[in-house]
């Protein structure tokens, strides 16, 4: 039995904005995590400088507590980076985002500790030390701009924490540091520094946002390029498959055309030499001619569908009348094989293209009759809650279970089936193409040596006003 279905063409579907954003965010997080290690190294190098500057300027226990806390956080973040490399570096999508949400507090903590250098030194140490500490904290802000701006949520929480801690130190200094202290800063100086801090924060946020946009645009372009490459690759493969399919198609068509054409040639020679045999030869000539016409009709149908020139004309279709016409058309075929052809439906009309529907059901009936040698064939219409089911039952050779996965592949032939020698098997290919074009679903149930049932499922939502009964 030769069963053909619509070729499995690839249609590249562009990724949704959600998929693209998820991939881009994943790549941005990867860049962020790649920048963690350099910041840890910079922190380790800066700690001795801070200790050296503040050793005799601030409370020793406060300074040692700050060093211990910072070293702990550096160690913790080193371990966090190891967890990321081990479990999340090879992951894409939402898992990386979950990881960042879980450890985002560590960026807040490290930002708080670095910004704490200002409260420890402002108004309590020499002006030179205060200046260096301020530049150190500003450097941390610039480091965050370079290292953390790829992923904007982390950059914002880090930069905001640094700025808020420093701003809090500037606001609280007049109340926590005695104005008689030689290192105390005047209130107007603190106010001026606060204004400069706000300006620095605004510039930092603006630069971080723009740098993030550069990163994001770069990855979006990379994503689009990869998507285009994948699309072109798939289309190339589909084109190669189509060429191979067409080659097989032409080879099979040539083989099947050769038989009736050769038969016509023999009958013509026979008729020329023995004119008195015209009565016996004429039916055979008609049979061969009919086979050629049917094959060409199928070829033309496939060409029109593939070219997109098959125009659909929806209208009300009387199912009972359609079944009667099909029964009248195929009754001689069934009678010639001594099998029964029955139809079953209740009076109803549906909204469909009558030519397309007739072609689908006609090809299914032709296929069923071709592979049924005893018993019968039934064409019926059944109703479900959300579907109309046209069914073609037969008691033919059926399809073995091991072939049912491959039965809808192009030009699949079950070698032990009879009745396919004189057919290219285009009927079911046309059925599949027309069903796909109309948005119908096809289903097959079959058992070897017991028969098959093909179902054409039409969703009820395609009907204008349900399926009203036809007056009798």
DRENGU-755636 format. One record per residue (C-alpha): chain; residue number from 1; x, y, z. Coordinates in steps of 0.2 Angstrom, whole numbers, m for minus. Example, Ala and Ser with C-alpha at 12.3 -4.5 7.8 and 13.67 -1.06 7.14 Angstrom:
// residues 2
lovex A	tornu 1	xx 62	yy m22	zz 39
lovex A	tornu 2	xx 68	yy m5	zz 36
//
This chain:
// residues 472
lovex A	tornu 1	xx 0	yy 0	zz 0
lovex A	tornu 2	xx 7	yy 17	zz m5
lovex A	tornu 3	xx 2	yy 31	zz 6
lovex A	tornu 4	xx 8	yy 49	zz 3
lovex A	tornu 5	xx 5	yy 64	zz 14
lovex A	tornu 6	xx 11	yy 82	zz 13
lovex A	tornu 7	xx 29	yy 84	zz 13
lovex A	tornu 8	xx 37	yy 89	zz 30
lovex A	tornu 9	xx 42	yy 106	zz 25
lovex A	tornu 10	xx 51	yy 117	zz 37
lovex A	tornu 11	xx 44	yy 134	zz 41
lovex A	tornu 12	xx 55	yy 144	zz 52
lovex A	tornu 13	xx 45	yy 153	zz 65
lovex A	tornu 14	xx 54	yy 168	zz 72
lovex A	tornu 15	xx 57	yy 167	zz 91
lovex A	tornu 16	xx 45	yy 177	zz 102
lovex A	tornu 17	xx 50	yy 193	zz 111
lovex A	tornu 18	xx 49	yy 183	zz 127
lovex A	tornu 19	xx 61	yy 170	zz 121
lovex A	tornu 20	xx 73	yy 182	zz 114
lovex A	tornu 21	xx 73	yy 193	zz 130
lovex A	tornu 22	xx 76	yy 177	zz 140
lovex A	tornu 23	xx 91	yy 172	zz 130
lovex A	tornu 24	xx 98	yy 190	zz 130
lovex A	tornu 25	xx 96	yy 191	zz 149
lovex A	tornu 26	xx 105	yy 174	zz 151
lovex A	tornu 27	xx 120	yy 181	zz 141
lovex A	tornu 28	xx 120	yy 197	zz 151
lovex A	tornu 29	xx 121	yy 187	zz 167
lovex A	tornu 30	xx 135	yy 177	zz 160
lovex A	tornu 31	xx 145	yy 193	zz 156
lovex A	tornu 32	xx 141	yy 199	zz 174
lovex A	tornu 33	xx 147	yy 183	zz 182
lovex A	tornu 34	xx 163	yy 184	zz 171
lovex A	tornu 35	xx 167	yy 201	zz 178
lovex A	tornu 36	xx 165	yy 195	zz 196
lovex A	tornu 37	xx 183	yy 187	zz 198
lovex A	tornu 38	xx 192	yy 204	zz 192
lovex A	tornu 39	xx 182	yy 213	zz 206
lovex A	tornu 40	xx 187	yy 201	zz 219
lovex A	tornu 41	xx 205	yy 203	zz 214
lovex A	tornu 42	xx 204	yy 222	zz 214
lovex A	tornu 43	xx 196	yy 221	zz 232
lovex A	tornu 44	xx 210	yy 211	zz 239
lovex A	tornu 45	xx 222	yy 223	zz 232
lovex A	tornu 46	xx 213	yy 238	zz 239
lovex A	tornu 47	xx 211	yy 231	zz 257
lovex A	tornu 48	xx 229	yy 234	zz 262
lovex A	tornu 49	xx 228	yy 252	zz 256
lovex A	tornu 50	xx 213	yy 256	zz 266
lovex A	tornu 51	xx 220	yy 247	zz 282
lovex A	tornu 52	xx 236	yy 257	zz 279
lovex A	tornu 53	xx 227	yy 274	zz 278
lovex A	tornu 54	xx 215	yy 271	zz 292
lovex A	tornu 55	xx 226	yy 262	zz 304
lovex A	tornu 56	xx 230	yy 277	zz 316
lovex A	tornu 57	xx 215	yy 287	zz 310
lovex A	tornu 58	xx 199	yy 276	zz 316
lovex A	tornu 59	xx 195	yy 264	zz 330
lovex A	tornu 60	xx 205	yy 249	zz 328
lovex A	tornu 61	xx 191	yy 237	zz 332
lovex A	tornu 62	xx 180	yy 245	zz 319
lovex A	tornu 63	xx 193	yy 244	zz 306
lovex A	tornu 64	xx 197	yy 225	zz 310
lovex A	tornu 65	xx 179	yy 221	zz 310
lovex A	tornu 66	xx 177	yy 229	zz 292
lovex A	tornu 67	xx 192	yy 219	zz 286
lovex A	tornu 68	xx 185	yy 203	zz 293
lovex A	tornu 69	xx 168	yy 206	zz 285
lovex A	tornu 70	xx 175	yy 211	zz 268
lovex A	tornu 71	xx 186	yy 196	zz 268
lovex A	tornu 72	xx 171	yy 185	zz 272
lovex A	tornu 73	xx 161	yy 192	zz 258
lovex A	tornu 74	xx 175	yy 190	zz 246
lovex A	tornu 75	xx 177	yy 172	zz 251
lovex A	tornu 76	xx 158	yy 170	zz 250
lovex A	tornu 77	xx 157	yy 177	zz 233
lovex A	tornu 78	xx 172	yy 167	zz 227
lovex A	tornu 79	xx 162	yy 151	zz 232
lovex A	tornu 80	xx 146	yy 159	zz 224
lovex A	tornu 81	xx 156	yy 160	zz 208
lovex A	tornu 82	xx 161	yy 142	zz 209
lovex A	tornu 83	xx 143	yy 137	zz 212
lovex A	tornu 84	xx 138	yy 146	zz 196
lovex A	tornu 85	xx 152	yy 139	zz 186
lovex A	tornu 86	xx 148	yy 121	zz 192
lovex A	tornu 87	xx 129	yy 122	zz 190
lovex A	tornu 88	xx 123	yy 137	zz 180
lovex A	tornu 89	xx 136	yy 141	zz 168
lovex A	tornu 90	xx 130	yy 128	zz 155
lovex A	tornu 91	xx 112	yy 133	zz 159
lovex A	tornu 92	xx 102	yy 145	zz 148
lovex A	tornu 93	xx 86	yy 155	zz 152
lovex A	tornu 94	xx 77	yy 157	zz 168
lovex A	tornu 95	xx 89	yy 147	zz 179
lovex A	tornu 96	xx 103	yy 160	zz 178
lovex A	tornu 97	xx 90	yy 173	zz 183
lovex A	tornu 98	xx 85	yy 163	zz 198
lovex A	tornu 99	xx 103	yy 161	zz 203
lovex A	tornu 100	xx 105	yy 180	zz 202
lovex A	tornu 101	xx 90	yy 183	zz 213
lovex A	tornu 102	xx 96	yy 171	zz 226
lovex A	tornu 103	xx 113	yy 179	zz 228
lovex A	tornu 104	xx 109	yy 197	zz 224
lovex A	tornu 105	xx 110	yy 202	zz 242
lovex A	tornu 106	xx 129	yy 198	zz 241
lovex A	tornu 107	xx 131	yy 213	zz 229
lovex A	tornu 108	xx 122	yy 224	zz 242
lovex A	tornu 109	xx 133	yy 218	zz 256
lovex A	tornu 110	xx 149	yy 221	zz 246
lovex A	tornu 111	xx 143	yy 238	zz 241
lovex A	tornu 112	xx 139	yy 242	zz 259
lovex A	tornu 113	xx 156	yy 237	zz 265
lovex A	tornu 114	xx 165	yy 247	zz 252
lovex A	tornu 115	xx 154	yy 262	zz 255
lovex A	tornu 116	xx 157	yy 261	zz 274
lovex A	tornu 117	xx 175	yy 267	zz 271
lovex A	tornu 118	xx 167	yy 285	zz 270
lovex A	tornu 119	xx 157	yy 284	zz 287
lovex A	tornu 120	xx 173	yy 277	zz 295
lovex A	tornu 121	xx 184	yy 291	zz 289
lovex A	tornu 122	xx 174	yy 307	zz 285
lovex A	tornu 123	xx 177	yy 320	zz 298
lovex A	tornu 124	xx 187	yy 308	zz 308
lovex A	tornu 125	xx 204	yy 307	zz 299
lovex A	tornu 126	xx 215	yy 319	zz 290
lovex A	tornu 127	xx 209	yy 328	zz 274
lovex A	tornu 128	xx 221	yy 319	zz 263
lovex A	tornu 129	xx 215	yy 302	zz 270
lovex A	tornu 130	xx 197	yy 307	zz 268
lovex A	tornu 131	xx 200	yy 312	zz 250
lovex A	tornu 132	xx 209	yy 296	zz 246
lovex A	tornu 133	xx 194	yy 286	zz 254
lovex A	tornu 134	xx 182	yy 296	zz 244
lovex A	tornu 135	xx 191	yy 293	zz 228
lovex A	tornu 136	xx 192	yy 274	zz 233
lovex A	tornu 137	xx 173	yy 274	zz 235
lovex A	tornu 138	xx 171	yy 283	zz 219
lovex A	tornu 139	xx 182	yy 270	zz 210
lovex A	tornu 140	xx 171	yy 257	zz 217
lovex A	tornu 141	xx 156	yy 266	zz 208
lovex A	tornu 142	xx 166	yy 266	zz 192
lovex A	tornu 143	xx 171	yy 248	zz 194
lovex A	tornu 144	xx 152	yy 244	zz 196
lovex A	tornu 145	xx 149	yy 253	zz 180
lovex A	tornu 146	xx 161	yy 243	zz 170
lovex A	tornu 147	xx 158	yy 226	zz 179
lovex A	tornu 148	xx 140	yy 226	zz 184
lovex A	tornu 149	xx 131	yy 236	zz 170
lovex A	tornu 150	xx 129	yy 221	zz 159
lovex A	tornu 151	xx 114	yy 216	zz 170
lovex A	tornu 152	xx 105	yy 232	zz 175
lovex A	tornu 153	xx 96	yy 225	zz 191
lovex A	tornu 154	xx 113	yy 221	zz 199
lovex A	tornu 155	xx 121	yy 237	zz 194
lovex A	tornu 156	xx 107	yy 248	zz 201
lovex A	tornu 157	xx 106	yy 239	zz 218
lovex A	tornu 158	xx 125	yy 240	zz 219
lovex A	tornu 159	xx 127	yy 258	zz 214
lovex A	tornu 160	xx 112	yy 264	zz 224
lovex A	tornu 161	xx 118	yy 255	zz 240
lovex A	tornu 162	xx 135	yy 264	zz 238
lovex A	tornu 163	xx 127	yy 281	zz 235
lovex A	tornu 164	xx 115	yy 279	zz 249
lovex A	tornu 165	xx 128	yy 274	zz 262
lovex A	tornu 166	xx 139	yy 289	zz 257
lovex A	tornu 167	xx 125	yy 301	zz 257
lovex A	tornu 168	xx 120	yy 295	zz 274
lovex A	tornu 169	xx 137	yy 298	zz 281
lovex A	tornu 170	xx 137	yy 316	zz 274
lovex A	tornu 171	xx 120	yy 320	zz 281
lovex A	tornu 172	xx 124	yy 312	zz 298
lovex A	tornu 173	xx 142	yy 319	zz 300
lovex A	tornu 174	xx 137	yy 336	zz 308
lovex A	tornu 175	xx 127	yy 326	zz 321
lovex A	tornu 176	xx 140	yy 312	zz 324
lovex A	tornu 177	xx 156	yy 322	zz 323
lovex A	tornu 178	xx 160	yy 336	zz 335
lovex A	tornu 179	xx 163	yy 352	zz 326
lovex A	tornu 180	xx 178	yy 356	zz 338
lovex A	tornu 181	xx 187	yy 341	zz 330
lovex A	tornu 182	xx 201	yy 346	zz 320
lovex A	tornu 183	xx 196	yy 335	zz 305
lovex A	tornu 184	xx 177	yy 340	zz 306
lovex A	tornu 185	xx 170	yy 346	zz 290
lovex A	tornu 186	xx 159	yy 362	zz 289
lovex A	tornu 187	xx 140	yy 359	zz 286
lovex A	tornu 188	xx 141	yy 369	zz 269
lovex A	tornu 189	xx 155	yy 357	zz 264
lovex A	tornu 190	xx 145	yy 342	zz 268
lovex A	tornu 191	xx 130	yy 350	zz 258
lovex A	tornu 192	xx 141	yy 353	zz 243
lovex A	tornu 193	xx 148	yy 336	zz 243
lovex A	tornu 194	xx 131	yy 329	zz 244
lovex A	tornu 195	xx 126	yy 339	zz 229
lovex A	tornu 196	xx 141	yy 332	zz 220
lovex A	tornu 197	xx 136	yy 315	zz 226
lovex A	tornu 198	xx 119	yy 316	zz 218
lovex A	tornu 199	xx 126	yy 322	zz 202
lovex A	tornu 200	xx 139	yy 308	zz 202
lovex A	tornu 201	xx 124	yy 296	zz 205
lovex A	tornu 202	xx 114	yy 303	zz 191
lovex A	tornu 203	xx 129	yy 302	zz 179
lovex A	tornu 204	xx 133	yy 284	zz 185
lovex A	tornu 205	xx 115	yy 278	zz 182
lovex A	tornu 206	xx 114	yy 286	zz 165
lovex A	tornu 207	xx 131	yy 279	zz 159
lovex A	tornu 208	xx 126	yy 262	zz 166
lovex A	tornu 209	xx 109	yy 262	zz 157
lovex A	tornu 210	xx 118	yy 267	zz 140
lovex A	tornu 211	xx 131	yy 254	zz 143
lovex A	tornu 212	xx 118	yy 241	zz 146
lovex A	tornu 213	xx 109	yy 246	zz 130
lovex A	tornu 214	xx 125	yy 243	zz 121
lovex A	tornu 215	xx 127	yy 225	zz 128
lovex A	tornu 216	xx 109	yy 221	zz 125
lovex A	tornu 217	xx 109	yy 227	zz 107
lovex A	tornu 218	xx 125	yy 217	zz 104
lovex A	tornu 219	xx 117	yy 201	zz 111
lovex A	tornu 220	xx 100	yy 205	zz 102
lovex A	tornu 221	xx 110	yy 207	zz 86
lovex A	tornu 222	xx 119	yy 190	zz 89
lovex A	tornu 223	xx 102	yy 182	zz 93
lovex A	tornu 224	xx 95	yy 188	zz 77
lovex A	tornu 225	xx 110	yy 183	zz 67
lovex A	tornu 226	xx 110	yy 165	zz 74
lovex A	tornu 227	xx 91	yy 164	zz 71
lovex A	tornu 228	xx 94	yy 169	zz 53
lovex A	tornu 229	xx 108	yy 157	zz 51
lovex A	tornu 230	xx 97	yy 143	zz 59
lovex A	tornu 231	xx 83	yy 148	zz 47
lovex A	tornu 232	xx 94	yy 148	zz 32
lovex A	tornu 233	xx 101	yy 131	zz 37
lovex A	tornu 234	xx 84	yy 123	zz 39
lovex A	tornu 235	xx 78	yy 131	zz 23
lovex A	tornu 236	xx 93	yy 124	zz 14
lovex A	tornu 237	xx 90	yy 106	zz 21
lovex A	tornu 238	xx 72	yy 108	zz 17
lovex A	tornu 239	xx 77	yy 113	zz m1
lovex A	tornu 240	xx 88	yy 98	zz m2
lovex A	tornu 241	xx 75	yy 86	zz 4
lovex A	tornu 242	xx 62	yy 94	zz m8
lovex A	tornu 243	xx 74	yy 91	zz m23
lovex A	tornu 244	xx 77	yy 73	zz m17
lovex A	tornu 245	xx 58	yy 71	zz m15
lovex A	tornu 246	xx 54	yy 78	zz m33
lovex A	tornu 247	xx 67	yy 66	zz m40
lovex A	tornu 248	xx 59	yy 52	zz m32
lovex A	tornu 249	xx 42	yy 59	zz m37
lovex A	tornu 250	xx 47	yy 60	zz m55
lovex A	tornu 251	xx 55	yy 43	zz m55
lovex A	tornu 252	xx 39	yy 35	zz m48
lovex A	tornu 253	xx 28	yy 45	zz m60
lovex A	tornu 254	xx 38	yy 40	zz m75
lovex A	tornu 255	xx 37	yy 22	zz m70
lovex A	tornu 256	xx 18	yy 23	zz m67
lovex A	tornu 257	xx 15	yy 32	zz m83
lovex A	tornu 258	xx 25	yy 20	zz m93
lovex A	tornu 259	xx 13	yy 5	zz m89
lovex A	tornu 260	xx m3	yy 12	zz m96
lovex A	tornu 261	xx 6	yy 21	zz m111
lovex A	tornu 262	xx 14	yy 4	zz m115
lovex A	tornu 263	xx m2	yy m4	zz m114
lovex A	tornu 264	xx m10	yy 8	zz m126
lovex A	tornu 265	xx 3	yy 5	zz m138
lovex A	tornu 266	xx 1	yy m13	zz m138
lovex A	tornu 267	xx m18	yy m11	zz m140
lovex A	tornu 268	xx m16	yy 1	zz m154
lovex A	tornu 269	xx m5	yy m12	zz m163
lovex A	tornu 270	xx m17	yy m26	zz m159
lovex A	tornu 271	xx m31	yy m16	zz m166
lovex A	tornu 272	xx m22	yy m11	zz m182
lovex A	tornu 273	xx m18	yy m29	zz m186
lovex A	tornu 274	xx m34	yy m37	zz m180
lovex A	tornu 275	xx m49	yy m24	zz m182
lovex A	tornu 276	xx m62	yy m37	zz m179
lovex A	tornu 277	xx m56	yy m37	zz m160
lovex A	tornu 278	xx m61	yy m19	zz m158
lovex A	tornu 279	xx m75	yy m24	zz m146
lovex A	tornu 280	xx m63	yy m33	zz m134
lovex A	tornu 281	xx m49	yy m20	zz m136
lovex A	tornu 282	xx m59	yy m4	zz m134
lovex A	tornu 283	xx m63	yy m6	zz m115
lovex A	tornu 284	xx m45	yy m9	zz m111
lovex A	tornu 285	xx m40	yy 6	zz m121
lovex A	tornu 286	xx m53	yy 16	zz m111
lovex A	tornu 287	xx m46	yy 9	zz m95
lovex A	tornu 288	xx m28	yy 14	zz m99
lovex A	tornu 289	xx m34	yy 31	zz m104
lovex A	tornu 290	xx m43	yy 33	zz m88
lovex A	tornu 291	xx m28	yy 28	zz m78
lovex A	tornu 292	xx m17	yy 41	zz m87
lovex A	tornu 293	xx m30	yy 55	zz m85
lovex A	tornu 294	xx m32	yy 51	zz m66
lovex A	tornu 295	xx m13	yy 52	zz m64
lovex A	tornu 296	xx m12	yy 68	zz m73
lovex A	tornu 297	xx m27	yy 75	zz m63
lovex A	tornu 298	xx m18	yy 71	zz m47
lovex A	tornu 299	xx m1	yy 79	zz m53
lovex A	tornu 300	xx m10	yy 95	zz m58
lovex A	tornu 301	xx m19	yy 95	zz m41
lovex A	tornu 302	xx m2	yy 94	zz m32
lovex A	tornu 303	xx 5	yy 107	zz m43
lovex A	tornu 304	xx m9	yy 119	zz m40
lovex A	tornu 305	xx m8	yy 116	zz m21
lovex A	tornu 306	xx 11	yy 118	zz m20
lovex A	tornu 307	xx 10	yy 134	zz m30
lovex A	tornu 308	xx m4	yy 141	zz m19
lovex A	tornu 309	xx m16	yy 143	zz m34
lovex A	tornu 310	xx m29	yy 132	zz m26
lovex A	tornu 311	xx m43	yy 144	zz m22
lovex A	tornu 312	xx m55	yy 140	zz m8
lovex A	tornu 313	xx m73	yy 144	zz m10
lovex A	tornu 314	xx m83	yy 141	zz 6
lovex A	tornu 315	xx m102	yy 138	zz 5
lovex A	tornu 316	xx m115	yy 128	zz 13
lovex A	tornu 317	xx m113	yy 109	zz 8
lovex A	tornu 318	xx m127	yy 97	zz 9
lovex A	tornu 319	xx m118	yy 82	zz 17
lovex A	tornu 320	xx m132	yy 70	zz 12
lovex A	tornu 321	xx m131	yy 75	zz m6
lovex A	tornu 322	xx m112	yy 74	zz m6
lovex A	tornu 323	xx m113	yy 57	zz 1
lovex A	tornu 324	xx m126	yy 52	zz m13
lovex A	tornu 325	xx m115	yy 59	zz m26
lovex A	tornu 326	xx m99	yy 50	zz m20
lovex A	tornu 327	xx m109	yy 33	zz m18
lovex A	tornu 328	xx m115	yy 35	zz m36
lovex A	tornu 329	xx m97	yy 39	zz m42
lovex A	tornu 330	xx m89	yy 24	zz m33
lovex A	tornu 331	xx m103	yy 11	zz m34
lovex A	tornu 332	xx m96	yy 3	zz m50
lovex A	tornu 333	xx m79	yy 1	zz m43
lovex A	tornu 334	xx m86	yy m8	zz m28
lovex A	tornu 335	xx m98	yy m18	zz m38
lovex A	tornu 336	xx m83	yy m23	zz m49
lovex A	tornu 337	xx m74	yy m30	zz m34
lovex A	tornu 338	xx m90	yy m38	zz m26
lovex A	tornu 339	xx m89	yy m27	zz m11
lovex A	tornu 340	xx m101	yy m16	zz m2
lovex A	tornu 341	xx m100	yy 3	zz m2
lovex A	tornu 342	xx m112	yy 11	zz 11
lovex A	tornu 343	xx m114	yy 29	zz 18
lovex A	tornu 344	xx m121	yy 34	zz 34
lovex A	tornu 345	xx m126	yy 52	zz 39
lovex A	tornu 346	xx m140	yy 62	zz 46
lovex A	tornu 347	xx m147	yy 77	zz 35
lovex A	tornu 348	xx m136	yy 91	zz 38
lovex A	tornu 349	xx m127	yy 105	zz 30
lovex A	tornu 350	xx m109	yy 111	zz 34
lovex A	tornu 351	xx m99	yy 127	zz 29
lovex A	tornu 352	xx m85	yy 121	zz 18
lovex A	tornu 353	xx m78	yy 121	zz 0
lovex A	tornu 354	xx m88	yy 107	zz m9
lovex A	tornu 355	xx m74	yy 104	zz m22
lovex A	tornu 356	xx m61	yy 102	zz m8
lovex A	tornu 357	xx m71	yy 91	zz 3
lovex A	tornu 358	xx m77	yy 80	zz m11
lovex A	tornu 359	xx m59	yy 78	zz m17
lovex A	tornu 360	xx m53	yy 73	zz 1
lovex A	tornu 361	xx m67	yy 61	zz 3
lovex A	tornu 362	xx m66	yy 54	zz m14
lovex A	tornu 363	xx m48	yy 50	zz m13
lovex A	tornu 364	xx m50	yy 42	zz 4
lovex A	tornu 365	xx m64	yy 31	zz m4
lovex A	tornu 366	xx m53	yy 27	zz m19
lovex A	tornu 367	xx m39	yy 22	zz m8
lovex A	tornu 368	xx m51	yy 11	zz 3
lovex A	tornu 369	xx m59	yy 2	zz m12
lovex A	tornu 370	xx m42	yy m1	zz m20
lovex A	tornu 371	xx m35	yy m10	zz m4
lovex A	tornu 372	xx m51	yy m20	zz 0
lovex A	tornu 373	xx m55	yy m36	zz m9
lovex A	tornu 374	xx m69	yy m43	zz 3
lovex A	tornu 375	xx m81	yy m35	zz 15
lovex A	tornu 376	xx m85	yy m17	zz 12
lovex A	tornu 377	xx m81	yy 1	zz 14
lovex A	tornu 378	xx m91	yy 14	zz 24
lovex A	tornu 379	xx m92	yy 33	zz 23
lovex A	tornu 380	xx m100	yy 41	zz 38
lovex A	tornu 381	xx m101	yy 58	zz 47
lovex A	tornu 382	xx m101	yy 58	zz 66
lovex A	tornu 383	xx m102	yy 72	zz 78
lovex A	tornu 384	xx m92	yy 77	zz 94
lovex A	tornu 385	xx m94	yy 91	zz 105
lovex A	tornu 386	xx m81	yy 102	zz 96
lovex A	tornu 387	xx m78	yy 92	zz 80
lovex A	tornu 388	xx m86	yy 85	zz 64
lovex A	tornu 389	xx m79	yy 68	zz 60
lovex A	tornu 390	xx m79	yy 62	zz 42
lovex A	tornu 391	xx m74	yy 43	zz 43
lovex A	tornu 392	xx m70	yy 31	zz 29
lovex A	tornu 393	xx m69	yy 13	zz 36
lovex A	tornu 394	xx m63	yy m2	zz 26
lovex A	tornu 395	xx m61	yy m21	zz 29
lovex A	tornu 396	xx m45	yy m21	zz 18
lovex A	tornu 397	xx m27	yy m26	zz 21
lovex A	tornu 398	xx m24	yy m13	zz 35
lovex A	tornu 399	xx m8	yy m6	zz 41
lovex A	tornu 400	xx 4	yy m15	zz 53
lovex A	tornu 401	xx 8	yy m7	zz 69
lovex A	tornu 402	xx 27	yy m5	zz 64
lovex A	tornu 403	xx 22	yy 5	zz 48
lovex A	tornu 404	xx 10	yy 17	zz 56
lovex A	tornu 405	xx 23	yy 29	zz 61
lovex A	tornu 406	xx 30	yy 30	zz 44
lovex A	tornu 407	xx 13	yy 29	zz 34
lovex A	tornu 408	xx 12	yy 48	zz 33
lovex A	tornu 409	xx 29	yy 49	zz 26
lovex A	tornu 410	xx 31	yy 53	zz 7
lovex A	tornu 411	xx 30	yy 39	zz m5
lovex A	tornu 412	xx 30	yy 26	zz 9
lovex A	tornu 413	xx 25	yy 9	zz 2
lovex A	tornu 414	xx 21	yy m7	zz 11
lovex A	tornu 415	xx 29	yy m19	zz 0
lovex A	tornu 416	xx 17	yy m34	zz 4
lovex A	tornu 417	xx 1	yy m24	zz 0
lovex A	tornu 418	xx m7	yy m28	zz m17
lovex A	tornu 419	xx m16	yy m15	zz m27
lovex A	tornu 420	xx m2	yy m2	zz m28
lovex A	tornu 421	xx 6	yy m8	zz m44
lovex A	tornu 422	xx m4	yy 3	zz m55
lovex A	tornu 423	xx m5	yy 18	zz m44
lovex A	tornu 424	xx 7	yy 32	zz m40
lovex A	tornu 425	xx m2	yy 34	zz m23
lovex A	tornu 426	xx m5	yy 52	zz m25
lovex A	tornu 427	xx m23	yy 51	zz m17
lovex A	tornu 428	xx m18	yy 52	zz 1
lovex A	tornu 429	xx m4	yy 65	zz m3
lovex A	tornu 430	xx m18	yy 76	zz m10
lovex A	tornu 431	xx m29	yy 73	zz 5
lovex A	tornu 432	xx m15	yy 78	zz 17
lovex A	tornu 433	xx m11	yy 94	zz 7
lovex A	tornu 434	xx m30	yy 99	zz 6
lovex A	tornu 435	xx m33	yy 95	zz 24
lovex A	tornu 436	xx m18	yy 106	zz 29
lovex A	tornu 437	xx m24	yy 120	zz 18
lovex A	tornu 438	xx m41	yy 120	zz 25
lovex A	tornu 439	xx m36	yy 118	zz 44
lovex A	tornu 440	xx m43	yy 100	zz 45
lovex A	tornu 441	xx m35	yy 86	zz 55
lovex A	tornu 442	xx m31	yy 69	zz 49
lovex A	tornu 443	xx m31	yy 53	zz 59
lovex A	tornu 444	xx m28	yy 35	zz 55
lovex A	tornu 445	xx m32	yy 19	zz 65
lovex A	tornu 446	xx m28	yy 3	zz 57
lovex A	tornu 447	xx m24	yy m16	zz 61
lovex A	tornu 448	xx m15	yy m27	zz 49
lovex A	tornu 449	xx m27	yy m39	zz 39
lovex A	tornu 450	xx m42	yy m31	zz 48
lovex A	tornu 451	xx m44	yy m15	zz 40
lovex A	tornu 452	xx m42	yy 4	zz 42
lovex A	tornu 453	xx m52	yy 20	zz 46
lovex A	tornu 454	xx m46	yy 37	zz 41
lovex A	tornu 455	xx m54	yy 52	zz 50
lovex A	tornu 456	xx m55	yy 70	zz 43
lovex A	tornu 457	xx m59	yy 81	zz 59
lovex A	tornu 458	xx m67	yy 98	zz 56
lovex A	tornu 459	xx m67	yy 110	zz 71
lovex A	tornu 460	xx m84	yy 116	zz 74
lovex A	tornu 461	xx m78	yy 134	zz 76
lovex A	tornu 462	xx m75	yy 134	zz 57
lovex A	tornu 463	xx m94	yy 133	zz 55
lovex A	tornu 464	xx m104	yy 149	zz 53
lovex A	tornu 465	xx m119	yy 144	zz 63
lovex A	tornu 466	xx m115	yy 127	zz 70
lovex A	tornu 467	xx m122	yy 112	zz 59
lovex A	tornu 468	xx m141	yy 115	zz 57
lovex A	tornu 469	xx m152	yy 101	zz 51
lovex A	tornu 470	xx m158	yy 101	zz 33
lovex A	tornu 471	xx m177	yy 101	zz 31
lovex A	tornu 472	xx m184	yy 85	zz 24
//
